[in-house]
Amino acid sequence: MYSIKSNESFESLFDELVSDIDPEIRLALNQMVEILIDQSPVDTARFVSNWYAVIDREDFTSDPTNTSGGNSALSEMIAVIQNYSISENEFIYIYNNVYSEDNQEFYAATVSYDPSQRTAQDILDAAENRFAGLI
């Protein structure tokens, strides 16, 4: 519980609260992206390799030739998440919008070779729902 003492400012109390909350938010985001990678179908590794995290700007970069795998994508997202702070940043975007190699098919929206027919949005929604209220 946080309470303001007579010689404390609201700003210092807020700073203390943020310093306590930031690690918990980063931990929840790390767990969320681990679920994204784990739940992503792997047929060519193209889909699982193209998960991205970006701070404070929408950036829908994708690389249809990227087949580096889930571990690489996870490491890159965790590195971005470690730089996120609710006191300094407004948003963190997590997305997968990889197109097919010929850039004709929105691969992440269809994941056409996956028998479950789950899309990037389905997987993201499931991970987000698991952490609803935490982030």
ChimeraX attribute file (.defattr): number of C-alpha atoms within 10 A of each C-alpha:
attribute: neighborCount
match mode: 1-to-1
recipient: residues
	/A:1	3
	/A:2	8
	/A:3	8
	/A:4	11
	/A:5	9
	/A:6	6
	/A:7	6
	/A:8	10
	/A:9	11
	/A:10	12
	/A:11	9
	/A:12	11
	/A:13	15
	/A:14	14
	/A:15	13
	/A:16	12
	/A:17	13
	/A:18	16
	/A:19	14
	/A:20	11
	/A:21	13
	/A:22	16
	/A:23	14
	/A:24	14
	/A:25	19
	/A:26	20
	/A:27	14
	/A:28	16
	/A:29	25
	/A:30	20
	/A:31	15
	/A:32	21
	/A:33	24
	/A:34	19
	/A:35	18
	/A:36	26
	/A:37	22
	/A:38	15
	/A:39	16
	/A:40	21
	/A:41	22
	/A:42	18
	/A:43	12
	/A:44	14
	/A:45	16
	/A:46	25
	/A:47	29
	/A:48	29
	/A:49	26
	/A:50	27
	/A:51	27
	/A:52	22
	/A:53	22
	/A:54	17
	/A:55	17
	/A:56	12
	/A:57	10
	/A:58	13
	/A:59	13
	/A:60	14
	/A:61	13
	/A:62	17
	/A:63	16
	/A:64	18
	/A:65	16
	/A:66	17
	/A:67	17
	/A:68	14
	/A:69	18
	/A:70	22
	/A:71	14
	/A:72	14
	/A:73	22
	/A:74	24
	/A:75	14
	/A:76	14
	/A:77	20
	/A:78	20
	/A:79	13
	/A:80	17
	/A:81	20
	/A:82	15
	/A:83	11
	/A:84	22
	/A:85	19
	/A:86	14
	/A:87	11
	/A:88	9
	/A:89	11
	/A:90	11
	/A:91	14
	/A:92	18
	/A:93	13
	/A:94	19
	/A:95	21
	/A:96	23
	/A:97	20
	/A:98	27
	/A:99	22
	/A:100	17
	/A:101	14
	/A:102	8
	/A:103	11
	/A:104	8
	/A:105	14
	/A:106	14
	/A:107	21
	/A:108	22
	/A:109	17
	/A:110	15
	/A:111	24
	/A:112	15
	/A:113	12
	/A:114	13
	/A:115	8
	/A:116	9
	/A:117	13
	/A:118	17
	/A:119	20
	/A:120	24
	/A:121	15
	/A:122	13
	/A:123	18
	/A:124	20
	/A:125	13
	/A:126	15
	/A:127	19
	/A:128	19
	/A:129	12
	/A:130	12
	/A:131	13
	/A:132	10
	/A:133	7
	/A:134	11
	/A:135	12
